[in-house]
Amino acid sequence: MSAVVIDTNVLLIADGKAAQMSAHCQIECMDRLDHVKVSEQVALDESWLILEEYSNKLAPNQSQTFGSAFLKWLLQVQGDPDHTTWVKITPTNNECTQFREFPNDPGLKADFDPADRKFVAVANAHPEKPPIIEAGDSKWLAWRDRLSKHGIQLDLLCHAELQAIHKKKQKKKRKS
């Protein structure tokens, strides 16, 4: 069974908590999470940074929405190696936003969102270097090539929407 790292926004979009993304994207995220439950392992960090982020943004015990239900399932199966795989990542700062396992690449370190570094560290620390599933943050498009140079791949859901958002942000950035 192959492993994947899942960015929090995939669960949020599946929950309908991302107004910038379409209903089609929500369905795509829901389908992908269903596929993960049946056919893949979720790669997580032993420090629980990813699960804590999921839990801070979703309500697995209070909500029956799709992303929250996925988190509840993940918490229930966290000890089952058929569904989860755990890796150790080593924070190098008190905020737990920098990691020894994050690629030593000045281009990534300079502008990479600190909140997203844990996903990259987990993918990089895992022996299979599983892909990171991403759906709602167009910044990942700018990082894709650099991550690929370090053997880290992205599984971009809602790709056309992400590209449109990214182009719009780039245009706005050039104007300012």
Stockholm file with secondary structure:
# STOCKHOLM 1.0

chainA/1-176         MSAVVIDTNVLLIADGKAAQMSAHCQIECMDRLDHVKVSEQVALDESWLILEEYSNKLAPNQSQTFGSAFLKWLLQVQGDPDHTTWVKITPTNNECTQFREFPNDPGLKADFDPADRKFVAVANAHPEKPPIIEAGDSKWLAWRDRLSKHGIQLDLLCHAELQAIHKKKQKKKRKS
#=GR chainA/1-176 SS CEEEEECHHHHHHHTTCCTTSCHHHHHHHHHHHHHHHHHEEEEEETTCHHHHHHHHHCCTTTCCSHHHHHHHHHHHHTTCTTTEEEECCCBSSTTSCCBTTSCCCHHHHHHSCGGGHHHHHHHHHSTTCCCEEECSCTHHHHHHHHHHHTTCCEEETTHHHHHHHHHHHHHHHHHC
#=GC SS_cons         CEEEEECHHHHHHHTTCCTTSCHHHHHHHHHHHHHHHHHEEEEEETTCHHHHHHHHHCCTTTCCSHHHHHHHHHHHHTTCTTTEEEECCCBSSTTSCCBTTSCCCHHHHHHSCGGGHHHHHHHHHSTTCCCEEECSCTHHHHHHHHHHHTTCCEEETTHHHHHHHHHHHHHHHHHC
//
